[in-house]
Amino acid sequence: MNNTTTKTNTKTKQNTNTRQTQRTPVQRKRVPQRTASKPAAPRGKKSLLKIIPLGGLDEIGKNMTAFEYANEIILIDCGMAFPDEDMPGIDLVINDISYLEKNSEKVKAIFLTHGHEDHIGGLPYFLKVINVPVYGTRLTLGLVEHKLKEHNLLSKVNLIRQKPGETVKVGRNFSVEFIRTNHSIADSVAIAIKTPVGTVVHTGDFKIDTTPIVGEMIDLGRFGELGREGVLALMSDSTNVERAGYAMSEKKVGTTFRALFENKNKRIIVATFASNVHRVQQIIDAAAANGRKVAVSGRSMENIVELSILLGYMKVPEGVLISIDNIKKYRPEQVVIITTGSQGEPMSALSRMAYSDHRKVEITQNDLIIISATPIPGNEKAVSNVINELFKFGAEVVYKSLVDVHVSGHACQEELKMILALTKPKFFIPVHGEHRHLMLHAKLAEDMGINNTFVLENGSVLELDGENAKVGGNVVAGKILVDGLGVGDVGNVVLRDRKLLAQDGLIIAVLAVSLETGEIVREPEIISRGFVYVRESEELMENIRRAARDGMEKCLRQGNTEWTLMKNSVKASVSKYIFETTRRSPVILPIIMEV
């Protein structure tokens, strides 16, 4: 291990507000820290390049990285994440862009690596605040256009289409090149950013597929050329670093589909990611080869198929595609349904089928259901529940644990090593993954002799001058929660109340008092929601009513007629009784009316 290395980890601390900020960085040195191998350039000669990940580290999703030099900032990706089980009622999670808002005049452009939601899902919310040009490939921008239409932003945003191999000059300090890669969605690219202090390569999400369904394999030659020219820093996808070897080619799934579709006297339903155009194409090809019609179910799947056909990324033989409304016109063995819901999403088409809530499709024992995806971390239970419900109908269910109906779109260890070997970076920054993924990827690089590794966290500011690199502090980075049309109006306090309501329910105590006489004018009314079944708990409800009355009378006897004091007295009395009696802590909401 080179003892000129600087290895730095920082820790993020979230506050109790909606915008979660970071504390002053704490540096954990895994090796003795010293200056880099060459003297720093004299002050004033060059500015520092700052690499600032705002999302995508220590998490899956929400990918976004800022590159700042002098008075210019460019961004790679602007993603979102889906809420976890600790966020009841939340629709999606986006990045806190407070730092970019404060420096909005510096932000020049956004560059997109591909069209997955964890890389483009936050764009509409970002562009409402900071409207800058967005660069991406054809399919990626096609998906962005559809998203911006939903937010009434399409006419206001400048979308600039690029092809792999093309280079864009942005401002005075950045030159950005698109490099062809393979992934589970078409038109994926890596990005090479040339700056006054050196070249930074960002792989985006990638794999090395030597037999891709559409187009060419990843441009390894260009990665090698950049390595020979000199790569200052490499930022590489860490999602699959735990897996040895190579990721299988997408064509492997096509072979499995053809085998499953042959001689099956059943209706076939396939659930997969809507964005995996190559996978959907192979399902259509297997259906057509077996004389089946194809129907599509699920809004996102319908949109992707329509867009992909329009842009030429998907080819459907004439007469194969039919409306979901017409599936009953054909015998079961003549139909394939491609649907959303591979992650067990409650409102997805497959989930609605599993729980008999789909208007067009009823699951029967004459169905073969193929789940062509691997659960995203955190979705395992939801997927398992859907599979169990499908089995209850007597349907035949096939998923990755049984057959090769899914391959990953992310590079495994040998592919990651190949990119490291080709680019030969001076500094290495693992990205896109939870903390263990980043640490394992850094170890992989160290095993290859690349010792200048930085395991960062969201908000870390990595400063590079061409020869040296160090963490120079933190900026605000965290989560903004989106609930319906509300952006950022739900924070930790609201989430805490939602969890309490879900755990023990709600008790509302309504009391009417006369402040002139200092008396309760009628018996308190108790309303229960999610606490107990009232009709079978009359004695308990009567005792709660008595506790509410006792709390109010105690307050009035002491001459306390201030509303807050009266409410707190009622709440304390009711809460104490309920906990002593039931060991539960429902939310207590006193409502006091003056008569």
N, C-alpha and C positions, 0 to 999 in steps of 0.2 A: 504493500500500500504506500503510495507516494506521500511522504510526510509534508508535502507542500499543500496538501488537500485542506479545503475548508468544507466541513459537513455541517449542515445546519438544519435543525427542525424547529418549527414554531408551533405554538399552541393557540388555538382559537378559544375565546371565551365569549359566550352569548349572554347578553343582558336580558332583562325581562320585558323589554319593549319589542314592538314589531320589528324594528330595524335592529339587528343583532350585531353589535360592534365587537372589535377585537382589542385586547389589551396590548400593552407594550410587549414586543416579542421577547420570548425567553429562548435563548439559543442553547441547544443541547449539543455539545461537541462530541462526536463519536471518535474524533482523532484530535490531537493538539492543533489549535488554530494558529495560523501564521499568515503572513501576506503571501500572495501568489508568487509564482516562480520568477516573474520579471517585474522590474520597477514600474510603478503606475505612471501613466502619462502626466506631464505637468498640468496643474490646474489651469483651466481656461482653454486648453488645447482641444479637448473633446468633452462633450457631455456624456453622461452615463446612460446606457440603455437600461430601462427598468422593465422587468417582466413581472406582471401582477396578475396572478390567477384570482379571479373573482368567484369562480364556481368550478365544480368538477373534481375537487380534491377532497379526500376523506369522505366521499359520497359517490353514488351512481346517479349521474344526471346533472342538470344545471350547468353545463360546460360553458365557460366563458373566460377568456384571457385577454388582458390589456398589455400592449407593448407601447412604452412611452419613451420618446427621445426628444430632448429639448422641449419645444412647445407643440409637439404633435403626438397624438395617440391613435393607434389603430387597434381593432379588436378582432379576435378569432372566435367565432361562434357566439350564440346568444340563446342558450337553452333553458329548459325548464325541468322540473322533477315532479313526479307524482307524489301525493301526500302519503305518509305512512299512517299506521294505526293510531298514532298519538296525535293526529290532526283531524278530529271528527268534523265533518262538514266542509273541509277545505277541498277546492277543486284542483288546484295545482300550486306549485311553489316556484318562484322566480328569484333571480339574484337581486340583492341590494346593490343599487348602482349609485349610491350617495357620492362616492369618490368621483365617478364620471360626471355626475350632475354638477359638482363643484368645478370641474374642469371641462365643461361641455364645449367651450370654444376651442379646446385642443383636439377633440375627437373628430377624426377625419373620415373614417370608413369602417365597415364591418365586413369581414371575409368569412364565408361559410365553407366548412369542410364537406358537409353532406346534409341530407334532408330529414334526419331523424329528429323527433321532438326534443330530445335532450340536447340538441344542438341548434334548433331554430324556434322552439316553442315559446321562448321569451321575447322574440322579436317585436310583436305588436305592442307589448307593454313598454319596451325600450324605446321604440321609434315614436311613441306618443310624447316622450320626454326629450329625446335627442334624435332628431331626424337627420341622418347621414346616409350617403350612398351605401348600398348593400351589394357585394360582389359574390357571385356563386355560379355553379354550373347549371346547365339547362333544366334538369329535373329538379334540382334543389330549389331554384327560383320559381319553378312551376308550383311546387308545394308552398313556397312562401307567398306567392300571389294569391292562392286560395285562402291562406290564413289571413292575409291583409284585407281581402274582400270582406271577410266576416267582421272585421273591426273598422270597416269604412276608411281604410288607410291607403288602398292601392294607388289611387290617383295622386297621393301626396309623397310617395316614396320613390326614390330613384333606384331601380333594380338594374344591375349591370351584369350581363351574361358573359362568362369566361369559359374557355376551353382548357383542358389540361395541356400544359406546355406554354401557355401564355403568361406574360408578365405585365403587371400593372405598376406604374409609378404613382405613389401617393405622397403629396407634399414634397418637401425637400429632402426627407430623411429615409423614406421607406420605399423599397422596391419589392413587390410581392409576386411570387411565382406559384402557379398551380401545378401540382404533380399528380399524375394518375395513380390511383390505388384501387384495391379491391375491398369490398365490404358487403354487408347484407342489404345494401340499397345501391342502385345504380348511380353513376356520376359522382362517386366519392373521390376526394382529393386530399393530398397532403399539401402543406403550404410552407414555402421557403421565404423567409423575410430577410432581405439584405439591408443592413443598416451601416452607418458610419463606423461602428466598432466590430462588425462581423455579421455572419449569416446565422440565423436561427431557423432550424427545421422543426416544424410541428406536424406530426404524422396524421393527426385526426384519428378516427377509428379506422382500423385497417386489418387486413389479413393478406397473405400471399397465396393467391389462387391461380395456379398455372393453367387451369381449364375453366375460366369464367363462363357463365351462361351467355352474357352479352359483352361485347367489347374485348379489350386486350387485358393481359395481366398487368399487375402493378409495375410501374416504370422503375425497376431496380437499377437500371443503367443510370438514370438521372440522380438517384440517391448516391451512387458511386461517384459520379462526376462532382457532385457537391462535396463529397468527402475529400476528393483530391484537391478541390479548390480551397477547402478549409471550412469546417463547420464550428462556429463558436459554441453553440448550444443545441442539443437535441431534446425535444419534448415528445415523449412517445407513449402511446396507448398502453395502459397497464391492466386492462380488464381481465385478460386471460393468462396472466403471468403465472398462475398456479398450475397451469396445464403444461405438461411436457410435450415435446414433439411439435407437430404441425397441425393446424386446423384443417379439417377435411374440406375438399372442394364441394361447392354447391351442387355439382353434377351428381354427387353421391345420393343426394335426396331425390333427384329426378329418377334415378334407377330404382330406388325404393318405392316411389309412387307408382311407377309402371308395374312393378311386381304386385303391389297391393290392389291396383285397379283391375288387373287381369282376372277374368273368370269369377268376378264377384257379382253375385246375384242380389246385391243390396244397393240401397241409396248410399252415396258417400258424402260425408260432410267433413270438410277440412278447415281447421282453425289455424290461422297463422298471423304474423304481423302484417298489417296492411301495407306498410312501407317496403316490404321485401318483394319488390317487383319480380326479381328472378325466381323466387319461390312460387309466386302466383303464376308466372309464365309456365313453369314446369308442371303445375297442377293442371292448367288448361291443356298443355300438350298431352299429358297422360290421359285426360278425359277424352280429348278428340281422337286419340289413337284407339280408344276403346268404344268409340261411337256414342259418347255421352254428351249431353247438353250441360252447360255450366251456368249456374245462377250465383249471384253475389249478394251477400247479406251483411248489413252493417254500414253505417254512414261513411266512416273513414275508408272502408274497403271499396265502397262504390266510388268515392271521390278519386282514390288512387288509381283504380282500374281505368276510369274514364280519362284521367289526365295522362296516364302512361300510354294508352292507345292513341290519344290525340298527339302526343309528342313522339310517338314511334318507338317507345321503349318496350312495348308489349304488342305482340302480334297474335290476333285471335282469328282462327279460320272462320270464314263466313258461315253463319247459321249456328255456331256453337254457343254463343252467349245468348241467354234468355233472361227475361225478367223473373224475379222471385215470385211474382204473382202467378206465373204460368207453370210452376213446377208440377202442379197436380194434373196437368194435361199429359204428363209423361209417366211411364211406369218407373218405379223406384230405381231399377237397375239402369235406367237411361239418364240419370241425373247425378250431377256433382254440385254441391253447394260450397262455395268458398266464403268463409265468415270470419269476423273479428271475434275476440274473446279468448285468445290463447293464454292470456294472463289472468283469467278468472275475474275480469272486471265486472262489477255487479250489473251495469247497464248494457254490457256488450251483447251482441246477438247470440253467441253460444250460451252465455249464462241465462239469457231469457228462454232459450230452448230447453236448457236443463231443468229450469224451474217452471216449465209449462206456461211461460208468459210471452211467447213469441206469437205474433199474429198470423204468420204465414207457415211456420214449420212446427210440426209435432214430432217429437222423438218416438220411435218405435223400436221393437226388437229387430226390425228389418233394416236398421241403419248401421253403417260402419263409420265411426267418427275418429278422425285422425287429428291429433293435436301436434302441430308441426312447429314447436317452439320449446324453449327451456324457460322455466319460471324465472323472472327477474328476482333477485334477492328481496325477500319480504312478501312476495306473491305466492309462495309455495302452498300455504294453507288454502288460499282462495282457489287455486288451480285444482288442488286435491278435492275440495268440496264439489267443484263442478264435475270432475271425473266420477266421483261417487254417485252423484245424482244421475249422470248418464247411464251408469251401470244399472241403476235401479229400474230403468226402462227395459232392461234386457238387451240394450244395444251393445255392439262390439266396439270397444274403445282401444285405440292404439296411440301410444305416446312414446317419448324418447327413451324411457326406461326399458321398453320392449323391443323397439325397432328403430333403425337410423332414419327418423323422419325429421331430424333437425341437425344442422351443423352451425357452428358459431361463425359470426362475422368478425371475430376478433383474433388477433395473432396470438399463437402459443409461444412457448419459450424459444424454440429454434428460430422462429420468424423474427422475434424480438432481437435475438442475437444477430441475425443477419443484417437488420437495419443498423444496429450499433456498429457492426463490423464495417459496413459500407460507408457510413457517415463519419466515423472516427471523431466524435465531438470532443472539444476541449472540456465542456461541462455537460452534465446529463441531468435532466429534470423529468422524472416519471410523472405522468398525468393520467387522468381518467381512471379513478378507482378509489376504493376504500383504503384506509391507512396501511393495512397489511399488503395490499397489492402494490402500493407505492414503495414500501420497504423491500419487498421481495424483488421488485424490478431494479431498484438501486443495487441490491446485492448481486443480481444477475450482471449488471454493468460492471461492478467491481470485480467479479470473477473473470471478466474479459479484459481487465487491466484499465478500466476507465474509473479512476478514483475520485475525480472531482464531481461528486453527485450531491444534489440538493433535494431533500424530501421536504417539500413546502406544504403550506396549508393555505386555504382561501384567505386572501388579504395580505399574504406575505409579499414584500417588495424585494425582488432579487435584482441587484445592481451589477452591471457588467461594463467594464471599460475596454474590453478587447483582450486583456491579459488576466485580470483579476475578476472575481465574482464574490459577492457577499450579500447577506440579507440585511437590508438597510432600514428595517422597520416594518410597520403594518399600515394598511388602510382599512376603512370600514368594509366588511364583507360579511354577508349573512343571508338570511332567508326573508323573502317577502311573500306572505300568504295571500292567495287569490281565492275569494269566496264569492261566487256569482259575479256581480259587477263591481264588487268592492275589492280594491287592491291595497293591501297594507293596513286595512282597518281591523284586522283580527290579529291580536298578538297573544303573548303567553297567558295573560290574565283571562282573556276570553276563552282560550283553549282549556285553561284549568277549570273554568266554570262548566264548559261543555263536558269535560271528563267527569266532573262531579255529578252532573245531571244524569249522565249515562250510567254511573256506578250505583247511585243511591236514590235518584229521583228528586222530586221537588215537592215541598210543602208550602202552600200559601195560607197565611192566617190573616183574615179580614176582620178588623175590629172597628166599631163605631163608638166614639167617646164624645162627651160634652165637656169642653174645657171650662165652662162656667161652673158646673156642679162638680167637676172632677170625677165623673162616674162613667162606667161603661153602659151605654143605653140599650144594647141588645147582645145576645150571646154571640161570641166569636164564630165566624164561619171558617171551616177548614177545607181546603181543596188540595187533593193529592194527585200527583201525576208521576208515575213510574216508581212509587214508593211501596204501596201495598194495594191490594184489591179491596176497595172501601167496603163493599157489601159484606165481605167476610171478616171485616176488622172493625166492627162498630165500637167495641169497647176501647180499642186502641185509639180510634179517632176521637172518642169522647174524652179520653184522658189527655190527648193533645190539645183539645179545645180548652180543657180546664187549665193546662199548663200555660197556654197563651193568655187566658184570663188572669191567672196568678201573676204572670210577668207584667201585665199592664197595670193591675191594681197596685203592685209593689211600687211601680214607678209613680203612679198618681198619689199614693199615700205620702211619698217623699216630696211631693210638690213639683216634680219634674214634668213639665208639659212641653219641653222642646222635642220636636219630631224625631230627631236622631236618637235621643235618649230613650224615648218610648219604643221605637223600633228595635233598638239594641236589647232592651229589657225583655221584650217579647221573644226575640230571636234566641237569646241566651236561655230563657226558661224552656222553650220548646225543644231546643237543641239538646239541652241537658237531659230532659225526660226521654227523648227518643233514643239517645245513645245509651242511657242506662238500661232501657227496656229492650232495645233491639240490637245494640252495638252497630247501628248504622248512622251515617252522617249525611242526610239529604240536604239539599240547598233549602234554606228557610227564607221565605220572602214575606215579611210582615207588611200589610197594607192597612194604614190607619186613616179613618175618615172622621172629620169633625162634624158633629151634628148640632 
